[in-house]
């Protein structure tokens, strides 16, 4: 049954901007997050505490977290690949962090320089710290449909990774079609398997729109009862470790569809469109979303 209410989990300031080659200033990132904070969004992924050597766009994560105006009722998660990143996130007063693994061995090695099993060992140390610090942890599973290096990924491998992340203490698991190759049939096969071991209320979906299938895949996920959707304002994003992967599905495109279906999100479409144009002006290009372009500049 489709949910009557959906949570839009905004990833643009982190997953979106980290793929940009031109460095966006901390001031512009802060301005974007503050604009999004006034839109009705309850989750805005703000930064990533990773090595600037690998992701230079996120080198100012602490500055961004210190500069944003934290709105009541809004959570600002940050990505933490290891214990060092977690400690930095804690120092930046993060109340929710995210860890990320992969269902593909090769992608795990290319992305976080360790095997799938080793990644779970790393996460265990973070989970031990977060439990004592009372910081919530979200889990990402990448390459849930296919890997850019290995090809199609078996749904059972995704289910096993997701289950392990849930078992070590993640409150929610986001399933990511990292390179955006999935179709509704792929998503059905995936969820038929994953939902045997994890209930829908513990799952989120994260679709890239490389082949224009993201909205269709989200609609399929809704039919399975998934009620948390990752999206990125203006269609920002991609994956620096997945050649050819284009941006995440645009928040405003998802919001337009959900509103038309009578599904409540609590998010204001005009505010999201304004934010899309705001950051696109910084980047020197139009938004990559149908809705922002169709509605035009506010």
C-alpha positions in Angstrom: 0.0 0.0 0.0 1.3 3.4 -0.9 2.1 5.6 2.1 -0.1 8.7 2.8 2.9 10.6 4.0 6.5 10.6 2.7 9.7 11.9 4.2 11.9 13.7 1.7 15.5 13.3 2.8 17.5 16.1 1.2 21.0 15.1 0.1 21.9 18.0 -2.2 24.3 19.9 0.1 26.4 16.8 0.6 25.9 14.1 -2.0 25.0 16.7 -4.6 27.8 19.2 -4.2 30.5 16.7 -3.5 30.4 15.7 -7.2 31.1 19.3 -8.4 34.6 19.9 -9.7 34.5 23.6 -9.0 34.8 24.3 -5.3 31.6 25.9 -3.8 32.4 28.2 -1.0 31.3 27.5 2.6 29.3 30.7 2.5 27.3 29.4 -0.5 26.8 26.0 1.1 25.6 27.6 4.3 23.2 29.8 2.3 21.8 26.8 0.5 21.2 24.8 3.7 19.6 27.8 5.4 17.2 28.2 2.4 16.3 24.6 2.5 15.8 24.8 6.3 12.8 27.1 5.6 11.2 24.8 3.1 9.6 22.3 5.5 12.3 19.6 5.0 13.0 17.7 8.2 16.3 16.1 7.0 19.1 18.0 5.2 22.3 16.1 4.8 24.8 19.0 5.3 28.4 17.7 4.9 30.8 14.9 4.7 33.7 14.4 7.1 36.0 12.6 4.6 39.6 13.2 3.6 39.9 16.4 1.6 42.5 14.4 -0.5 39.7 12.2 -1.8 36.7 14.7 -1.7 38.1 18.2 -1.7 34.6 19.7 -2.1 33.9 18.6 1.5 37.1 20.0 3.1 35.1 22.8 4.8 32.6 20.5 6.5 33.3 21.8 10.0 33.0 25.4 8.8 29.7 24.6 7.2 28.3 22.9 10.3 29.4 25.8 12.4 27.8 28.4 10.1 24.4 27.0 9.4 21.3 28.3 11.3 19.8 25.1 12.8 16.0 25.3 12.5 13.8 23.7 15.1 12.7 20.2 14.1 15.3 19.9 11.3 18.1 17.3 11.5 21.4 17.9 9.7 23.0 14.5 9.1 26.7 14.2 8.0 28.5 11.4 6.3 31.3 9.7 8.3 33.3 6.9 6.5 35.5 6.0 9.5 36.0 6.7 13.2 38.2 9.8 12.5 35.3 11.3 10.5 32.9 10.4 13.2 34.9 12.2 15.8 35.1 15.3 13.6 31.3 15.1 13.1 30.7 14.9 16.8 33.0 17.9 17.4 30.8 19.7 14.9 27.7 18.9 17.0 26.2 16.5 14.5 23.2 14.6 16.0 22.9 12.1 13.2 25.6 10.6 11.0 25.6 8.3 8.0 27.9 5.4 7.2 28.1 3.9 3.7 28.9 0.5 2.4 28.4 -1.3 -0.9 26.8 -4.5 -2.1 29.7 -4.8 -4.6 33.3 -5.8 -3.5 35.0 -3.8 -6.3 33.0 -0.6 -5.6 33.7 -0.9 -1.9 37.5 -1.1 -2.7 37.3 1.8 -5.1 35.1 3.9 -2.9 36.4 3.4 0.6 39.5 1.4 0.0 38.4 -1.7 1.9 36.4 -4.9 1.4 32.7 -5.2 2.3 33.7 -7.2 5.4 36.3 -4.7 6.4 33.9 -1.9 6.0 31.5 -3.6 8.5 34.4 -3.9 10.9 35.1 -0.2 10.6 31.4 0.6 11.2 31.4 -1.4 14.4 33.7 1.1 16.0 31.5 4.0 14.9 28.4 2.2 16.3 30.1 1.7 19.7 31.0 5.4 19.9 27.6 6.6 18.6 25.7 4.5 21.1 27.4 6.1 24.1 27.2 9.6 22.5 23.5 9.1 21.7 24.1 9.9 18.0 21.8 8.2 15.5 23.4 6.4 12.5 21.9 5.9 9.1 23.3 3.3 6.7 23.8 3.6 3.0 24.1 0.6 0.7 25.5 1.6 -2.7 25.3 -0.3 -6.0 22.0 -2.0 -5.1 21.1 -2.6 -8.8 24.4 -2.7 -10.6 28.1 -1.9 -10.1 30.1 0.2 -12.6 32.9 -2.4 -12.4 31.1 -5.7 -11.8 27.8 -5.3 -13.6 24.5 -6.5 -12.2 24.3 -7.0 -8.4 22.3 -9.8 -6.9 19.4 -8.7 -4.7 20.4 -11.2 -2.1 23.8 -9.5 -1.7 22.0 -6.2 -1.1 19.7 -7.8 1.5 22.6 -9.3 3.3 24.5 -6.0 3.5 21.4 -4.1 4.5 20.6 -6.6 7.2 24.1 -6.5 8.7 24.0 -2.7 8.8 20.7 -2.8 10.6 21.9 -5.4 13.0 24.9 -3.3 14.1 22.6 -0.5 15.0 21.6 1.7 12.0 18.2 3.1 12.5 17.5 3.2 8.7 19.0 1.8 5.5 19.0 3.8 2.3 19.3 1.6 -0.8 21.2 3.4 -3.6 21.1 2.9 -7.3 24.5 4.6 -7.5 24.9 4.6 -11.3 21.2 5.0 -12.1 20.7 2.0 -14.4 17.7 0.5 -12.6 14.2 0.1 -14.0 11.0 -0.6 -12.1 11.4 -4.3 -12.8 14.8 -4.2 -11.2 13.5 -2.3 -8.2 10.7 -4.8 -7.8 13.1 -7.7 -7.8 15.3 -5.9 -5.3 12.5 -5.0 -2.8 10.9 -8.5 -3.1 14.2 -9.8 -1.7 15.1 -7.1 0.8 11.7 -6.8 2.3 11.9 -10.4 3.4 14.5 -9.4 6.0 13.9 -5.7 6.6 10.5 -4.0 7.1 9.6 -1.0 4.8 9.6 1.5 7.6 13.4 0.8 8.1 14.2 1.5 4.4 14.7 4.5 2.2 15.5 4.7 -1.5 18.1 6.7 -3.3 17.9 6.9 -7.1 20.2 8.6 -9.6 18.5 9.6 -12.8 21.2 8.6 -15.3 18.7 6.8 -17.6 15.6 8.9 -16.6 14.1 6.1 -14.5 14.3 7.6 -11.1 10.7 8.8 -10.7 9.4 5.5 -12.1 11.6 3.7 -9.6 10.3 5.8 -6.8 6.7 5.1 -7.8 7.5 1.4 -7.7 9.1 1.8 -4.2 6.0 3.6 -3.0 3.9 0.7 -4.0 6.0 -1.5 -1.7 5.3 0.9 1.2 8.7 2.7 1.2 8.0 6.1 2.8 11.5 7.8 2.9 12.9 9.1 -0.4 16.4 10.6 -0.8 16.5 13.5 -3.3 18.7 16.4 -4.2 17.7 20.0 -4.8 18.1 21.0 -8.5 19.2 17.4 -9.4 22.6 18.1 -8.0 25.0 15.2 -7.8 26.5 12.1 -9.2 29.2 9.8 -7.9 32.9 10.6 -8.3 33.6 6.8 -8.1 30.9 5.8 -10.7 31.9 6.9 -14.2 29.0 8.2 -16.2 26.6 8.6 -13.2 24.6 11.7 -13.5 22.7 13.5 -10.7 20.4 12.4 -8.1 16.7 12.7 -8.7 15.6 16.3 -8.1 13.8 17.1 -4.9 11.4 19.4 -6.8 10.5 16.7 -9.4 9.8 14.2 -6.7 7.8 16.7 -4.7 5.7 17.7 -7.7 4.8 14.0 -8.3 4.0 13.3 -4.7 1.8 16.4 -4.4 -0.1 15.4 -7.5 -0.7 12.0 -6.0 -2.1 13.5 -2.8 0.8 12.3 -0.7 1.8 14.6 2.1 5.4 15.7 2.6 5.1 19.0 4.5 7.5 20.6 2.0 6.9 23.8 0.0 7.5 23.3 -3.7 8.2 27.0 -4.4 10.8 27.1 -1.7 12.6 24.1 -3.1 12.5 25.6 -6.6 14.0 28.9 -5.2 16.8 26.9 -3.6 17.4 25.0 -6.9 17.9 28.3 -8.7 20.0 29.8 -5.9 22.6 27.0 -6.0 22.4 26.7 -9.8 23.3 30.4 -10.1 26.3 29.7 -7.9 27.3 26.9 -10.3 26.7 28.9 -13.4 24.1 26.7 -15.0 20.3 26.0 -15.0 18.9 23.5 -12.6 18.9 19.9 -13.8 15.3 19.4 -12.9 12.2 19.5 -15.1 10.1 21.3 -12.5 12.6 24.1 -11.7 13.1 24.8 -15.4 9.3 24.6 -16.1 8.4 26.9 -13.3 11.2 29.3 -14.0 13.3 31.6 -11.8 11.3 32.8 -8.8 
